[in-house]
Each structure stands twice: as C-alpha cells, then as structure tokens.
C-alpha cells in the first residue's frame, strides 16, 4: 500500500496529518507536485516533482498508483482515473471516491463546469477548517484500518494455502 498526494492544491493541514500518519503506520507516502515541497526527513516520505504543465502531476499519479493504493486529491477526474484502475481516492474534505459514487461525482463536476462556463455558477468551495480536517482524519483512519484488515486477511489466506 502506498499513499499518493496530489500536493499542489492539498491543504497544509492535510499534508501534516499525512506525514504523521505515514510515520506512525509505516506507510510510504509520496507528494506529487509541480514544485519542490518541504517534507520531513523519512525513509517513508518523499516529494516527486513533475514538470509544470496542465495535469502533469495527475498523469504521474495515474502512472504510479496501483490497486490497493490511496490517492489524496480534490480533482475528480484524477479520482475517477485511479478508481478505474483499482486504487482508492479520498478528497481533503473526507469524501471517499468509490466505484459506486465516482460516476455521479464526475457527472456533477462536469455539470458545474458547464454552468460555471456560462457564468451561471460563481465562486468555489467553502473554506477549509477544523471540521473538514476532522472529517478527513476520520475517513483516512477508517480506510487505513480496512486496508490493513484486507491485507492481513490476504496474508492469512496465503499462509493457509501453503503446502
């Protein structure tokens, strides 16, 4: 399991929480960004810098994410791409994107983009505060706990099937 972060627009509070979580749970964490970011010294945490350009970080995350990985992103098309290849996606506000909900979220995003293009919708998301951070932390913990149980179950099944 690996955690990938679409780091350019990720709130600082989320990054800090992820640094602590990666260290505590010993999970590799990679921030993917268009510029170098400060990350703590750790064998588990790194920053991968990609060239600046439209969706370059997103493309690199799609290339690198594997089934069972978690991608932290607010970018719904990126979330859809990684969910399609068997990874999971969690936005910084704590919404987990799944096979069951990603199609509806992508359609909603496309509709809002169309309305915004026609000046029918203005503004952006609400500010990021303690409530959003707590919701993210709770969902992250739930996801990691379930992923650990799945991994332990798979290891158990493998050990049972050995001659």
Phi and psi in radians as a Rosetta constraint file:
Dihedral C 1 N 2 CA 2 C 2 CIRCULARHARMONIC -2.463 0.35
Dihedral N 2 CA 2 C 2 N 3 CIRCULARHARMONIC 2.496 0.35
Dihedral C 2 N 3 CA 3 C 3 CIRCULARHARMONIC -1.854 0.35
Dihedral N 3 CA 3 C 3 N 4 CIRCULARHARMONIC 2.194 0.35
Dihedral C 3 N 4 CA 4 C 4 CIRCULARHARMONIC -1.935 0.35
Dihedral N 4 CA 4 C 4 N 5 CIRCULARHARMONIC 2.395 0.35
Dihedral C 4 N 5 CA 5 C 5 CIRCULARHARMONIC -2.132 0.35
Dihedral N 5 CA 5 C 5 N 6 CIRCULARHARMONIC 2.172 0.35
Dihedral C 5 N 6 CA 6 C 6 CIRCULARHARMONIC -1.326 0.35
Dihedral N 6 CA 6 C 6 N 7 CIRCULARHARMONIC 1.543 0.35
Dihedral C 6 N 7 CA 7 C 7 CIRCULARHARMONIC -1.487 0.35
Dihedral N 7 CA 7 C 7 N 8 CIRCULARHARMONIC -0.324 0.35
Dihedral C 7 N 8 CA 8 C 8 CIRCULARHARMONIC -1.026 0.35
Dihedral N 8 CA 8 C 8 N 9 CIRCULARHARMONIC -0.703 0.35
Dihedral C 8 N 9 CA 9 C 9 CIRCULARHARMONIC -1.933 0.35
Dihedral N 9 CA 9 C 9 N 10 CIRCULARHARMONIC 0.158 0.35
Dihedral C 9 N 10 CA 10 C 10 CIRCULARHARMONIC -1.319 0.35
Dihedral N 10 CA 10 C 10 N 11 CIRCULARHARMONIC 2.275 0.35
Dihedral C 10 N 11 CA 11 C 11 CIRCULARHARMONIC -1.026 0.35
Dihedral N 11 CA 11 C 11 N 12 CIRCULARHARMONIC 2.511 0.35
Dihedral C 11 N 12 CA 12 C 12 CIRCULARHARMONIC -0.983 0.35
Dihedral N 12 CA 12 C 12 N 13 CIRCULARHARMONIC -0.707 0.35
Dihedral C 12 N 13 CA 13 C 13 CIRCULARHARMONIC -1.053 0.35
Dihedral N 13 CA 13 C 13 N 14 CIRCULARHARMONIC -0.636 0.35
Dihedral C 13 N 14 CA 14 C 14 CIRCULARHARMONIC -1.215 0.35
Dihedral N 14 CA 14 C 14 N 15 CIRCULARHARMONIC -0.769 0.35
Dihedral C 14 N 15 CA 15 C 15 CIRCULARHARMONIC -1.041 0.35
Dihedral N 15 CA 15 C 15 N 16 CIRCULARHARMONIC -0.789 0.35
Dihedral C 15 N 16 CA 16 C 16 CIRCULARHARMONIC -1.080 0.35
Dihedral N 16 CA 16 C 16 N 17 CIRCULARHARMONIC -0.730 0.35
Dihedral C 16 N 17 CA 17 C 17 CIRCULARHARMONIC -1.103 0.35
Dihedral N 17 CA 17 C 17 N 18 CIRCULARHARMONIC -0.723 0.35
Dihedral C 17 N 18 CA 18 C 18 CIRCULARHARMONIC -1.143 0.35
Dihedral N 18 CA 18 C 18 N 19 CIRCULARHARMONIC -0.656 0.35
Dihedral C 18 N 19 CA 19 C 19 CIRCULARHARMONIC -1.050 0.35
Dihedral N 19 CA 19 C 19 N 20 CIRCULARHARMONIC -0.817 0.35
Dihedral C 19 N 20 CA 20 C 20 CIRCULARHARMONIC -1.128 0.35
Dihedral N 20 CA 20 C 20 N 21 CIRCULARHARMONIC -0.723 0.35
Dihedral C 20 N 21 CA 21 C 21 CIRCULARHARMONIC -1.144 0.35
Dihedral N 21 CA 21 C 21 N 22 CIRCULARHARMONIC -0.785 0.35
Dihedral C 21 N 22 CA 22 C 22 CIRCULARHARMONIC -1.052 0.35
Dihedral N 22 CA 22 C 22 N 23 CIRCULARHARMONIC -0.742 0.35
Dihedral C 22 N 23 CA 23 C 23 CIRCULARHARMONIC -1.177 0.35
Dihedral N 23 CA 23 C 23 N 24 CIRCULARHARMONIC -0.838 0.35
Dihedral C 23 N 24 CA 24 C 24 CIRCULARHARMONIC -1.132 0.35
Dihedral N 24 CA 24 C 24 N 25 CIRCULARHARMONIC -0.727 0.35
Dihedral C 24 N 25 CA 25 C 25 CIRCULARHARMONIC -1.673 0.35
Dihedral N 25 CA 25 C 25 N 26 CIRCULARHARMONIC -0.045 0.35
Dihedral C 25 N 26 CA 26 C 26 CIRCULARHARMONIC 1.005 0.35
Dihedral N 26 CA 26 C 26 N 27 CIRCULARHARMONIC 0.950 0.35
Dihedral C 26 N 27 CA 27 C 27 CIRCULARHARMONIC -2.037 0.35
Dihedral N 27 CA 27 C 27 N 28 CIRCULARHARMONIC 2.268 0.35
Dihedral C 27 N 28 CA 28 C 28 CIRCULARHARMONIC -1.078 0.35
Dihedral N 28 CA 28 C 28 N 29 CIRCULARHARMONIC 2.394 0.35
Dihedral C 28 N 29 CA 29 C 29 CIRCULARHARMONIC -2.317 0.35
Dihedral N 29 CA 29 C 29 N 30 CIRCULARHARMONIC 2.218 0.35
Dihedral C 29 N 30 CA 30 C 30 CIRCULARHARMONIC -2.210 0.35
Dihedral N 30 CA 30 C 30 N 31 CIRCULARHARMONIC 2.165 0.35
Dihedral C 30 N 31 CA 31 C 31 CIRCULARHARMONIC -1.603 0.35
Dihedral N 31 CA 31 C 31 N 32 CIRCULARHARMONIC 2.218 0.35
Dihedral C 31 N 32 CA 32 C 32 CIRCULARHARMONIC -1.920 0.35
Dihedral N 32 CA 32 C 32 N 33 CIRCULARHARMONIC 2.163 0.35
Dihedral C 32 N 33 CA 33 C 33 CIRCULARHARMONIC -2.605 0.35
Dihedral N 33 CA 33 C 33 N 34 CIRCULARHARMONIC 2.893 0.35
Dihedral C 33 N 34 CA 34 C 34 CIRCULARHARMONIC -1.459 0.35
Dihedral N 34 CA 34 C 34 N 35 CIRCULARHARMONIC -0.105 0.35
Dihedral C 34 N 35 CA 35 C 35 CIRCULARHARMONIC -2.541 0.35
Dihedral N 35 CA 35 C 35 N 36 CIRCULARHARMONIC 2.791 0.35
Dihedral C 35 N 36 CA 36 C 36 CIRCULARHARMONIC -1.171 0.35
Dihedral N 36 CA 36 C 36 N 37 CIRCULARHARMONIC 2.384 0.35
Dihedral C 36 N 37 CA 37 C 37 CIRCULARHARMONIC -2.121 0.35
Dihedral N 37 CA 37 C 37 N 38 CIRCULARHARMONIC 2.633 0.35
Dihedral C 37 N 38 CA 38 C 38 CIRCULARHARMONIC -1.321 0.35
Dihedral N 38 CA 38 C 38 N 39 CIRCULARHARMONIC 2.190 0.35
Dihedral C 38 N 39 CA 39 C 39 CIRCULARHARMONIC -2.252 0.35
Dihedral N 39 CA 39 C 39 N 40 CIRCULARHARMONIC 2.647 0.35
Dihedral C 39 N 40 CA 40 C 40 CIRCULARHARMONIC -1.118 0.35
Dihedral N 40 CA 40 C 40 N 41 CIRCULARHARMONIC 2.661 0.35
Dihedral C 40 N 41 CA 41 C 41 CIRCULARHARMONIC -1.208 0.35
Dihedral N 41 CA 41 C 41 N 42 CIRCULARHARMONIC 2.098 0.35
Dihedral C 41 N 42 CA 42 C 42 CIRCULARHARMONIC -2.912 0.35
Dihedral N 42 CA 42 C 42 N 43 CIRCULARHARMONIC 2.542 0.35
Dihedral C 42 N 43 CA 43 C 43 CIRCULARHARMONIC -1.216 0.35
Dihedral N 43 CA 43 C 43 N 44 CIRCULARHARMONIC -0.319 0.35
Dihedral C 43 N 44 CA 44 C 44 CIRCULARHARMONIC -1.666 0.35
Dihedral N 44 CA 44 C 44 N 45 CIRCULARHARMONIC -0.313 0.35
Dihedral C 44 N 45 CA 45 C 45 CIRCULARHARMONIC -2.059 0.35
Dihedral N 45 CA 45 C 45 N 46 CIRCULARHARMONIC 2.282 0.35
Dihedral C 45 N 46 CA 46 C 46 CIRCULARHARMONIC -2.518 0.35
Dihedral N 46 CA 46 C 46 N 47 CIRCULARHARMONIC 2.824 0.35
Dihedral C 46 N 47 CA 47 C 47 CIRCULARHARMONIC -2.035 0.35
Dihedral N 47 CA 47 C 47 N 48 CIRCULARHARMONIC 2.168 0.35
Dihedral C 47 N 48 CA 48 C 48 CIRCULARHARMONIC -1.832 0.35
Dihedral N 48 CA 48 C 48 N 49 CIRCULARHARMONIC 2.030 0.35
Dihedral C 48 N 49 CA 49 C 49 CIRCULARHARMONIC -1.667 0.35
Dihedral N 49 CA 49 C 49 N 50 CIRCULARHARMONIC 2.224 0.35
Dihedral C 49 N 50 CA 50 C 50 CIRCULARHARMONIC -1.943 0.35
Dihedral N 50 CA 50 C 50 N 51 CIRCULARHARMONIC 2.852 0.35
Dihedral C 50 N 51 CA 51 C 51 CIRCULARHARMONIC -1.140 0.35
Dihedral N 51 CA 51 C 51 N 52 CIRCULARHARMONIC 2.608 0.35
Dihedral C 51 N 52 CA 52 C 52 CIRCULARHARMONIC -1.329 0.35
Dihedral N 52 CA 52 C 52 N 53 CIRCULARHARMONIC 2.391 0.35
Dihedral C 52 N 53 CA 53 C 53 CIRCULARHARMONIC 2.886 0.35
Dihedral N 53 CA 53 C 53 N 54 CIRCULARHARMONIC 2.873 0.35
Dihedral C 53 N 54 CA 54 C 54 CIRCULARHARMONIC -1.044 0.35
Dihedral N 54 CA 54 C 54 N 55 CIRCULARHARMONIC 2.077 0.35
Dihedral C 54 N 55 CA 55 C 55 CIRCULARHARMONIC 1.084 0.35
Dihedral N 55 CA 55 C 55 N 56 CIRCULARHARMONIC 0.394 0.35
Dihedral C 55 N 56 CA 56 C 56 CIRCULARHARMONIC -1.151 0.35
Dihedral N 56 CA 56 C 56 N 57 CIRCULARHARMONIC -0.727 0.35
Dihedral C 56 N 57 CA 57 C 57 CIRCULARHARMONIC -1.130 0.35
Dihedral N 57 CA 57 C 57 N 58 CIRCULARHARMONIC -0.736 0.35
Dihedral C 57 N 58 CA 58 C 58 CIRCULARHARMONIC -1.042 0.35
Dihedral N 58 CA 58 C 58 N 59 CIRCULARHARMONIC -0.819 0.35
Dihedral C 58 N 59 CA 59 C 59 CIRCULARHARMONIC -1.053 0.35
Dihedral N 59 CA 59 C 59 N 60 CIRCULARHARMONIC -0.724 0.35
Dihedral C 59 N 60 CA 60 C 60 CIRCULARHARMONIC -1.170 0.35
Dihedral N 60 CA 60 C 60 N 61 CIRCULARHARMONIC -0.691 0.35
Dihedral C 60 N 61 CA 61 C 61 CIRCULARHARMONIC -1.089 0.35
Dihedral N 61 CA 61 C 61 N 62 CIRCULARHARMONIC -0.764 0.35
Dihedral C 61 N 62 CA 62 C 62 CIRCULARHARMONIC -1.060 0.35
Dihedral N 62 CA 62 C 62 N 63 CIRCULARHARMONIC -0.703 0.35
Dihedral C 62 N 63 CA 63 C 63 CIRCULARHARMONIC -1.107 0.35
Dihedral N 63 CA 63 C 63 N 64 CIRCULARHARMONIC -0.655 0.35
Dihedral C 63 N 64 CA 64 C 64 CIRCULARHARMONIC -1.636 0.35
Dihedral N 64 CA 64 C 64 N 65 CIRCULARHARMONIC -0.497 0.35
Dihedral C 64 N 65 CA 65 C 65 CIRCULARHARMONIC -1.202 0.35
Dihedral N 65 CA 65 C 65 N 66 CIRCULARHARMONIC 2.454 0.35
Dihedral C 65 N 66 CA 66 C 66 CIRCULARHARMONIC -2.114 0.35
Dihedral N 66 CA 66 C 66 N 67 CIRCULARHARMONIC 2.844 0.35
Dihedral C 66 N 67 CA 67 C 67 CIRCULARHARMONIC -0.951 0.35
Dihedral N 67 CA 67 C 67 N 68 CIRCULARHARMONIC 2.383 0.35
Dihedral C 67 N 68 CA 68 C 68 CIRCULARHARMONIC 1.625 0.35
Dihedral N 68 CA 68 C 68 N 69 CIRCULARHARMONIC -0.192 0.35
Dihedral C 68 N 69 CA 69 C 69 CIRCULARHARMONIC -1.445 0.35
Dihedral N 69 CA 69 C 69 N 70 CIRCULARHARMONIC 2.880 0.35
Dihedral C 69 N 70 CA 70 C 70 CIRCULARHARMONIC -2.112 0.35
Dihedral N 70 CA 70 C 70 N 71 CIRCULARHARMONIC 2.286 0.35
Dihedral C 70 N 71 CA 71 C 71 CIRCULARHARMONIC -1.973 0.35
Dihedral N 71 CA 71 C 71 N 72 CIRCULARHARMONIC 2.227 0.35
Dihedral C 71 N 72 CA 72 C 72 CIRCULARHARMONIC -1.710 0.35
Dihedral N 72 CA 72 C 72 N 73 CIRCULARHARMONIC 2.004 0.35
Dihedral C 72 N 73 CA 73 C 73 CIRCULARHARMONIC -2.789 0.35
Dihedral N 73 CA 73 C 73 N 74 CIRCULARHARMONIC 2.607 0.35
Dihedral C 73 N 74 CA 74 C 74 CIRCULARHARMONIC -1.723 0.35
Dihedral N 74 CA 74 C 74 N 75 CIRCULARHARMONIC -0.029 0.35
Dihedral C 74 N 75 CA 75 C 75 CIRCULARHARMONIC -1.498 0.35
Dihedral N 75 CA 75 C 75 N 76 CIRCULARHARMONIC 1.885 0.35
Dihedral C 75 N 76 CA 76 C 76 CIRCULARHARMONIC -1.178 0.35
Dihedral N 76 CA 76 C 76 N 77 CIRCULARHARMONIC -0.706 0.35
Dihedral C 76 N 77 CA 77 C 77 CIRCULARHARMONIC -1.065 0.35
Dihedral N 77 CA 77 C 77 N 78 CIRCULARHARMONIC -0.655 0.35
Dihedral C 77 N 78 CA 78 C 78 CIRCULARHARMONIC -1.121 0.35
Dihedral N 78 CA 78 C 78 N 79 CIRCULARHARMONIC -0.782 0.35
Dihedral C 78 N 79 CA 79 C 79 CIRCULARHARMONIC -1.013 0.35
Dihedral N 79 CA 79 C 79 N 80 CIRCULARHARMONIC -0.760 0.35
Dihedral C 79 N 80 CA 80 C 80 CIRCULARHARMONIC -1.074 0.35
Dihedral N 80 CA 80 C 80 N 81 CIRCULARHARMONIC -0.724 0.35
Dihedral C 80 N 81 CA 81 C 81 CIRCULARHARMONIC -1.123 0.35
Dihedral N 81 CA 81 C 81 N 82 CIRCULARHARMONIC -0.750 0.35
Dihedral C 81 N 82 CA 82 C 82 CIRCULARHARMONIC -1.316 0.35
Dihedral N 82 CA 82 C 82 N 83 CIRCULARHARMONIC -0.595 0.35
Dihedral C 82 N 83 CA 83 C 83 CIRCULARHARMONIC -1.118 0.35
Dihedral N 83 CA 83 C 83 N 84 CIRCULARHARMONIC -0.683 0.35
Dihedral C 83 N 84 CA 84 C 84 CIRCULARHARMONIC -1.052 0.35
Dihedral N 84 CA 84 C 84 N 85 CIRCULARHARMONIC -0.495 0.35
Dihedral C 84 N 85 CA 85 C 85 CIRCULARHARMONIC -1.743 0.35
Dihedral N 85 CA 85 C 85 N 86 CIRCULARHARMONIC 0.218 0.35
Dihedral C 85 N 86 CA 86 C 86 CIRCULARHARMONIC 1.697 0.35
Dihedral N 86 CA 86 C 86 N 87 CIRCULARHARMONIC 0.025 0.35
Dihedral C 86 N 87 CA 87 C 87 CIRCULARHARMONIC -1.549 0.35
Dihedral N 87 CA 87 C 87 N 88 CIRCULARHARMONIC 3.018 0.35
Dihedral C 87 N 88 CA 88 C 88 CIRCULARHARMONIC -1.958 0.35
Dihedral N 88 CA 88 C 88 N 89 CIRCULARHARMONIC 2.756 0.35
Dihedral C 88 N 89 CA 89 C 89 CIRCULARHARMONIC -2.342 0.35
Dihedral N 89 CA 89 C 89 N 90 CIRCULARHARMONIC 2.418 0.35
Dihedral C 89 N 90 CA 90 C 90 CIRCULARHARMONIC -2.306 0.35
Dihedral N 90 CA 90 C 90 N 91 CIRCULARHARMONIC 2.259 0.35
Dihedral C 90 N 91 CA 91 C 91 CIRCULARHARMONIC -1.553 0.35
Dihedral N 91 CA 91 C 91 N 92 CIRCULARHARMONIC 2.810 0.35
Dihedral C 91 N 92 CA 92 C 92 CIRCULARHARMONIC -1.083 0.35
Dihedral N 92 CA 92 C 92 N 93 CIRCULARHARMONIC -0.202 0.35
Dihedral C 92 N 93 CA 93 C 93 CIRCULARHARMONIC -1.655 0.35
Dihedral N 93 CA 93 C 93 N 94 CIRCULARHARMONIC 0.011 0.35
Dihedral C 93 N 94 CA 94 C 94 CIRCULARHARMONIC 1.679 0.35
Dihedral N 94 CA 94 C 94 N 95 CIRCULARHARMONIC 0.157 0.35
Dihedral C 94 N 95 CA 95 C 95 CIRCULARHARMONIC -1.499 0.35
Dihedral N 95 CA 95 C 95 N 96 CIRCULARHARMONIC 2.152 0.35
Dihedral C 95 N 96 CA 96 C 96 CIRCULARHARMONIC -1.571 0.35
Dihedral N 96 CA 96 C 96 N 97 CIRCULARHARMONIC 2.182 0.35
Dihedral C 96 N 97 CA 97 C 97 CIRCULARHARMONIC -1.597 0.35
Dihedral N 97 CA 97 C 97 N 98 CIRCULARHARMONIC 2.264 0.35
Dihedral C 97 N 98 CA 98 C 98 CIRCULARHARMONIC -2.257 0.35
Dihedral N 98 CA 98 C 98 N 99 CIRCULARHARMONIC 3.014 0.35
Dihedral C 98 N 99 CA 99 C 99 CIRCULARHARMONIC -1.027 0.35
Dihedral N 99 CA 99 C 99 N 100 CIRCULARHARMONIC -0.550 0.35
Dihedral C 99 N 100 CA 100 C 100 CIRCULARHARMONIC -1.297 0.35
Dihedral N 100 CA 100 C 100 N 101 CIRCULARHARMONIC -0.531 0.35
Dihedral C 100 N 101 CA 101 C 101 CIRCULARHARMONIC -2.010 0.35
Dihedral N 101 CA 101 C 101 N 102 CIRCULARHARMONIC -0.178 0.35
Dihedral C 101 N 102 CA 102 C 102 CIRCULARHARMONIC -1.183 0.35
Dihedral N 102 CA 102 C 102 N 103 CIRCULARHARMONIC -0.606 0.35
Dihedral C 102 N 103 CA 103 C 103 CIRCULARHARMONIC -1.074 0.35
Dihedral N 103 CA 103 C 103 N 104 CIRCULARHARMONIC -0.788 0.35
Dihedral C 103 N 104 CA 104 C 104 CIRCULARHARMONIC -1.155 0.35
Dihedral N 104 CA 104 C 104 N 105 CIRCULARHARMONIC -0.712 0.35
Dihedral C 104 N 105 CA 105 C 105 CIRCULARHARMONIC -1.141 0.35
Dihedral N 105 CA 105 C 105 N 106 CIRCULARHARMONIC -0.677 0.35
Dihedral C 105 N 106 CA 106 C 106 CIRCULARHARMONIC -1.169 0.35
Dihedral N 106 CA 106 C 106 N 107 CIRCULARHARMONIC -0.744 0.35
Dihedral C 106 N 107 CA 107 C 107 CIRCULARHARMONIC -1.102 0.35
Dihedral N 107 CA 107 C 107 N 108 CIRCULARHARMONIC -0.728 0.35
Dihedral C 107 N 108 CA 108 C 108 CIRCULARHARMONIC -1.099 0.35
Dihedral N 108 CA 108 C 108 N 109 CIRCULARHARMONIC -0.765 0.35
Dihedral C 108 N 109 CA 109 C 109 CIRCULARHARMONIC -1.066 0.35
Dihedral N 109 CA 109 C 109 N 110 CIRCULARHARMONIC -0.769 0.35
Dihedral C 109 N 110 CA 110 C 110 CIRCULARHARMONIC -1.126 0.35
Dihedral N 110 CA 110 C 110 N 111 CIRCULARHARMONIC -0.670 0.35
Dihedral C 110 N 111 CA 111 C 111 CIRCULARHARMONIC -1.113 0.35
Dihedral N 111 CA 111 C 111 N 112 CIRCULARHARMONIC -0.807 0.35
Dihedral C 111 N 112 CA 112 C 112 CIRCULARHARMONIC -1.091 0.35
Dihedral N 112 CA 112 C 112 N 113 CIRCULARHARMONIC -0.699 0.35
Dihedral C 112 N 113 CA 113 C 113 CIRCULARHARMONIC -1.051 0.35
Dihedral N 113 CA 113 C 113 N 114 CIRCULARHARMONIC -0.744 0.35
Dihedral C 113 N 114 CA 114 C 114 CIRCULARHARMONIC -1.110 0.35
Dihedral N 114 CA 114 C 114 N 115 CIRCULARHARMONIC -0.788 0.35
Dihedral C 114 N 115 CA 115 C 115 CIRCULARHARMONIC -1.130 0.35
Dihedral N 115 CA 115 C 115 N 116 CIRCULARHARMONIC -0.678 0.35
Dihedral C 115 N 116 CA 116 C 116 CIRCULARHARMONIC -1.132 0.35
Dihedral N 116 CA 116 C 116 N 117 CIRCULARHARMONIC -0.682 0.35
Dihedral C 116 N 117 CA 117 C 117 CIRCULARHARMONIC -1.091 0.35
Dihedral N 117 CA 117 C 117 N 118 CIRCULARHARMONIC -0.505 0.35
Dihedral C 117 N 118 CA 118 C 118 CIRCULARHARMONIC -1.663 0.35
Dihedral N 118 CA 118 C 118 N 119 CIRCULARHARMONIC 0.254 0.35
Dihedral C 118 N 119 CA 119 C 119 CIRCULARHARMONIC 1.007 0.35
Dihedral N 119 CA 119 C 119 N 120 CIRCULARHARMONIC 0.451 0.35
Dihedral C 119 N 120 CA 120 C 120 CIRCULARHARMONIC -1.565 0.35
Dihedral N 120 CA 120 C 120 N 121 CIRCULARHARMONIC -0.337 0.35
Dihedral C 120 N 121 CA 121 C 121 CIRCULARHARMONIC -2.268 0.35
Dihedral N 121 CA 121 C 121 N 122 CIRCULARHARMONIC 2.299 0.35
Dihedral C 121 N 122 CA 122 C 122 CIRCULARHARMONIC -2.215 0.35
Dihedral N 122 CA 122 C 122 N 123 CIRCULARHARMONIC 2.894 0.35
Dihedral C 122 N 123 CA 123 C 123 CIRCULARHARMONIC 1.503 0.35
Dihedral N 123 CA 123 C 123 N 124 CIRCULARHARMONIC 3.106 0.35
Dihedral C 123 N 124 CA 124 C 124 CIRCULARHARMONIC -2.310 0.35
Dihedral N 124 CA 124 C 124 N 125 CIRCULARHARMONIC -2.828 0.35
Dihedral C 124 N 125 CA 125 C 125 CIRCULARHARMONIC -1.195 0.35
Dihedral N 125 CA 125 C 125 N 126 CIRCULARHARMONIC 2.783 0.35
Dihedral C 125 N 126 CA 126 C 126 CIRCULARHARMONIC -1.136 0.35
Dihedral N 126 CA 126 C 126 N 127 CIRCULARHARMONIC 2.855 0.35
Dihedral C 126 N 127 CA 127 C 127 CIRCULARHARMONIC -1.063 0.35
Dihedral N 127 CA 127 C 127 N 128 CIRCULARHARMONIC 2.828 0.35
Dihedral C 127 N 128 CA 128 C 128 CIRCULARHARMONIC -1.776 0.35
Dihedral N 128 CA 128 C 128 N 129 CIRCULARHARMONIC 2.119 0.35
Dihedral C 128 N 129 CA 129 C 129 CIRCULARHARMONIC -2.367 0.35
Dihedral N 129 CA 129 C 129 N 130 CIRCULARHARMONIC -2.913 0.35
Dihedral C 129 N 130 CA 130 C 130 CIRCULARHARMONIC -1.039 0.35
Dihedral N 130 CA 130 C 130 N 131 CIRCULARHARMONIC -0.625 0.35
Dihedral C 130 N 131 CA 131 C 131 CIRCULARHARMONIC -1.119 0.35
Dihedral N 131 CA 131 C 131 N 132 CIRCULARHARMONIC -0.786 0.35
Dihedral C 131 N 132 CA 132 C 132 CIRCULARHARMONIC -1.159 0.35
Dihedral N 132 CA 132 C 132 N 133 CIRCULARHARMONIC -0.721 0.35
Dihedral C 132 N 133 CA 133 C 133 CIRCULARHARMONIC -1.082 0.35
Dihedral N 133 CA 133 C 133 N 134 CIRCULARHARMONIC -0.753 0.35
Dihedral C 133 N 134 CA 134 C 134 CIRCULARHARMONIC -1.135 0.35
Dihedral N 134 CA 134 C 134 N 135 CIRCULARHARMONIC -0.717 0.35
Dihedral C 134 N 135 CA 135 C 135 CIRCULARHARMONIC -1.095 0.35
Dihedral N 135 CA 135 C 135 N 136 CIRCULARHARMONIC -0.742 0.35
Dihedral C 135 N 136 CA 136 C 136 CIRCULARHARMONIC -1.071 0.35
Dihedral N 136 CA 136 C 136 N 137 CIRCULARHARMONIC -0.837 0.35
Dihedral C 136 N 137 CA 137 C 137 CIRCULARHARMONIC -1.033 0.35
Dihedral N 137 CA 137 C 137 N 138 CIRCULARHARMONIC -0.752 0.35
Dihedral C 137 N 138 CA 138 C 138 CIRCULARHARMONIC -1.114 0.35
Dihedral N 138 CA 138 C 138 N 139 CIRCULARHARMONIC -0.799 0.35
Dihedral C 138 N 139 CA 139 C 139 CIRCULARHARMONIC -1.172 0.35
Dihedral N 139 CA 139 C 139 N 140 CIRCULARHARMONIC -0.679 0.35
Dihedral C 139 N 140 CA 140 C 140 CIRCULARHARMONIC -1.066 0.35
Dihedral N 140 CA 140 C 140 N 141 CIRCULARHARMONIC -0.817 0.35
Dihedral C 140 N 141 CA 141 C 141 CIRCULARHARMONIC -1.074 0.35
Dihedral N 141 CA 141 C 141 N 142 CIRCULARHARMONIC -0.758 0.35
Dihedral C 141 N 142 CA 142 C 142 CIRCULARHARMONIC -1.040 0.35
Dihedral N 142 CA 142 C 142 N 143 CIRCULARHARMONIC -0.813 0.35
Dihedral C 142 N 143 CA 143 C 143 CIRCULARHARMONIC -1.114 0.35
Dihedral N 143 CA 143 C 143 N 144 CIRCULARHARMONIC -0.796 0.35
Dihedral C 143 N 144 CA 144 C 144 CIRCULARHARMONIC -1.122 0.35
Dihedral N 144 CA 144 C 144 N 145 CIRCULARHARMONIC -0.664 0.35
Dihedral C 144 N 145 CA 145 C 145 CIRCULARHARMONIC -1.112 0.35
Dihedral N 145 CA 145 C 145 N 146 CIRCULARHARMONIC -0.797 0.35
Dihedral C 145 N 146 CA 146 C 146 CIRCULARHARMONIC -1.131 0.35
Dihedral N 146 CA 146 C 146 N 147 CIRCULARHARMONIC -0.707 0.35
Dihedral C 146 N 147 CA 147 C 147 CIRCULARHARMONIC -1.126 0.35
Dihedral N 147 CA 147 C 147 N 148 CIRCULARHARMONIC -0.690 0.35
Dihedral C 147 N 148 CA 148 C 148 CIRCULARHARMONIC -1.134 0.35
Dihedral N 148 CA 148 C 148 N 149 CIRCULARHARMONIC -0.716 0.35
Dihedral C 148 N 149 CA 149 C 149 CIRCULARHARMONIC -1.118 0.35
Dihedral N 149 CA 149 C 149 N 150 CIRCULARHARMONIC -0.735 0.35
Dihedral C 149 N 150 CA 150 C 150 CIRCULARHARMONIC -1.078 0.35
Dihedral N 150 CA 150 C 150 N 151 CIRCULARHARMONIC -0.767 0.35
Dihedral C 150 N 151 CA 151 C 151 CIRCULARHARMONIC -1.114 0.35
Dihedral N 151 CA 151 C 151 N 152 CIRCULARHARMONIC -0.736 0.35
Dihedral C 151 N 152 CA 152 C 152 CIRCULARHARMONIC -1.142 0.35
Dihedral N 152 CA 152 C 152 N 153 CIRCULARHARMONIC -0.700 0.35
Dihedral C 152 N 153 CA 153 C 153 CIRCULARHARMONIC -1.120 0.35
Dihedral N 153 CA 153 C 153 N 154 CIRCULARHARMONIC -0.745 0.35
Dihedral C 153 N 154 CA 154 C 154 CIRCULARHARMONIC -1.136 0.35
Dihedral N 154 CA 154 C 154 N 155 CIRCULARHARMONIC -0.688 0.35
Dihedral C 154 N 155 CA 155 C 155 CIRCULARHARMONIC -1.120 0.35
Dihedral N 155 CA 155 C 155 N 156 CIRCULARHARMONIC -0.705 0.35
Dihedral C 155 N 156 CA 156 C 156 CIRCULARHARMONIC -1.108 0.35
Dihedral N 156 CA 156 C 156 N 157 CIRCULARHARMONIC -0.750 0.35
Dihedral C 156 N 157 CA 157 C 157 CIRCULARHARMONIC -1.122 0.35
Dihedral N 157 CA 157 C 157 N 158 CIRCULARHARMONIC -0.685 0.35
Dihedral C 157 N 158 CA 158 C 158 CIRCULARHARMONIC -1.138 0.35
Dihedral N 158 CA 158 C 158 N 159 CIRCULARHARMONIC -0.761 0.35
Dihedral C 158 N 159 CA 159 C 159 CIRCULARHARMONIC -1.163 0.35
Dihedral N 159 CA 159 C 159 N 160 CIRCULARHARMONIC -0.613 0.35
Dihedral C 159 N 160 CA 160 C 160 CIRCULARHARMONIC -1.171 0.35
Dihedral N 160 CA 160 C 160 N 161 CIRCULARHARMONIC -0.543 0.35
Dihedral C 160 N 161 CA 161 C 161 CIRCULARHARMONIC -1.519 0.35
Dihedral N 161 CA 161 C 161 N 162 CIRCULARHARMONIC -0.046 0.35
Dihedral C 161 N 162 CA 162 C 162 CIRCULARHARMONIC -1.292 0.35
Dihedral N 162 CA 162 C 162 N 163 CIRCULARHARMONIC 2.517 0.35
